[in-house]
Amino acid sequence: MKLRNIFTIISLLLFSTTATAQNASNVLQQVIDTYNRSKGISADYVVTYDKTTDRGTIVMEGSKFRILSTDLKCWYDGKTQWAYSSMTEEVNITQPTQEELQLSNPYAALVAFKESSSVSMVTTPHGQYMLSLIPQDNNSDVKLIQLFVGTKSCQIEKASFVMADNSQYTVVVENYTTGKKFSKDTFQYDSKQVPAGTQVVDLR
């Protein structure tokens, strides 16, 4: 699984909405507004792709975030990003541009896809809003996003993604909690979370 794919996928799932509006654009905007009011957020997620399942956790506060799973570990403190991948077996340190943050920062990604996608919405028989986003950028890594938002819970419960290479991913969000408080160190690299002796490559 490509590292940038997992960043993009997780990025779009950690927002909830108190909206009762039936308009797709309004729902997405209220998702963003709700995130801005939520302070610290934590959640568990399950990603299924190519008959493989990866479980992880994510915490977010403003522009900062931390992702921890078997395949991926990433910290971003608002300026510097440390990313470990089990595929490369190394930690890369970067200071991502705004465009690069759209692939790794949940808030930046949702705002970017809202502004650059064709959005439609239907209500499913299971009591969910299904939001379909089709990015208009032909160079986008994502071809289609479907977000399933509970009409009663008002949270994103499930999502499916079709990537530009036609690979498909399904993500389920669990144990979504808001109002959390995190220390500054939460969003900075923790060497204890990666295998001993892992090479750190500074790409800044």
N, C-alpha and C positions, 0 to 999 in steps of 0.2 A: 504494500500500500504506500503510495507516495506521501511524503511528509507534508507537503503543502495541501494535499487533499484532506487529510485528517484535521489540519488547522481550520480549513474553510468550513468543513462540516460541523465540527464542534462549535465553531463561532456563532452559528445561526440558531442555536438551540436553547440558549440560556436566558431567555427573556419571557416574561409573562405579561398578560394584559388583563385589565379590568374592564375592557370594552364590551359594550352590548351592541355596538354599531354593526351594521350589516355590510358596510362598504370595506372592501379589501384594503385600500390605501389607509383608511382611518384606523383599521385594526392594527396594521403595521406601525403606524405612527404612535398609537397608544402603547404598543409593545415597547417602543423606544422610550417614550415618556415614563413608562412604569419602571424601566430599568434605571433611569436617571434618579428616581426616587427611592430605589431599593437599597442603596448603600451596598454593604458587602453581600455577596451571593455565593452559595456553595451548592453543588449538585453532583450526583453520580450519573454516569452515562454508559450505555452499552452500544458499541458500534459493530454491526454485522456487515461483512464484505467478503466476497469470494469464498463463501462457506467458512469464514473465519470470524471469531468473535473477540473483541477487545473491550475490556472494562476499565474505566478510569474515573477520576474525580477532577473537578475544576473549581477553583475559587476565583472570584472577580471583585474588584472594587474600583470604580471609575475606569480609567484606561489600563489599569494593572490587572494581571491575571497569572495564574499558575495552573498547569495541566500535568497530572501525574497518571501514567498508565504503564503497562508492561512495555509497549512499543514506543512510547513517546513521553518525554518529560520536558516541560518548557516553563520558563520564568520570564516575566516582563515587568520591570519596575517603573514603566512610564518613559524610559529612555533606552535602557539596555535590555537585550533579549539573549537568554541562554537556552539553547535547544539541544536536547539529547535524543538521538534516534537509535533504536536497536539495530537498524539496518546499517548505519555508518559506524556505530560503536564509538562515537566521539561527541563532544560538546562543542557547538559552534556559538561564538559570541558575536553579536551584531548590534548595530544601532539602526533598526529598520526605518525605511522611509515610510511616508504616509501610505503609499501604494502597497508596499510590502506588508504593512500592518493590516491591510484588508484581508490578508491571507492568514493572519494569526491572531488578531485582536477581535474578540467577539462583537464589541460595540461598533468598531469601525467597519467590520464586515457587514453587519445588518444594515447600517446606514447606507453603505455603498450599494448593496443589492437592492435596497428600497428605491434608490434614486436611479438605478440603471437597469431595472427589470420591468417587464410587462407583468402585471399582477392581476390575478382573478381569484374568486372565492366562491365556494359552494358549501352547503351544509350537508354532512353525510348522515346516513340513517343511524349512525352510532352516536349522534349528539356531538359532533365535532365540526368546526370550521376547517375546511381544507383549502389552504392558501397555495396557489400555484404561481411560482415566480420563474419567468424565462428571461435570463440576462440578455440584453440587446447587444452586448459586446461579443463579437465573433471570436475574440481571443480569450474569452473567459474560460477558466478551468471547469466551470459548472454549466451544464446545458439546461437542466431542469431541477427545481427544488419544489417539493411538496411538504408543507408544514401542517400538521394536524393539531389544532388548538381546541381544547375542551370548552364547550359552550357554557358549562357550569363551573369547571375549575378555572377557566380563563388562563390556562397555561399550555405551552407547547408540550404535547405528550409524546409525539412521535414525528419523525421526519424521514423522507426518502430523497435521495439525490441521484441524478444521472450526470456523470461527469463527461467532459469533452471527449474522452477516450472510450465512452460508452460503458465504463465500469459503473456499478450501482452499489449504493450504500444505504443502510437503514440504521437509524439511531433512535434509541429510546432514552428519555431523561427520567431519572428517579430521584427522590429525596431532595427536591428543589427547596432551598431555604433562603430567605432574605433577611436583611437586618443584621448580618454578621459583622463582627469587628475583627480585623486582622492586623497583626504587627507588620512593621515595615519589612522585616526579614522574610515574611511569607512570600514575597514576590522577587526575591533575590536567590541566586544560584546556591543550592545546597548539595555539596559534593557527596554527602552521605546517601543521596537518593540514586546515585549512579554507581556502577561497578567500580571497585577499587582499581586505580591505575588508568582510568579512562582519560584519553587524551583530550585536552582543551585547546581548541583552535580559535585564536582571536582574529576575526575577520573585519574588525572595525577600521 
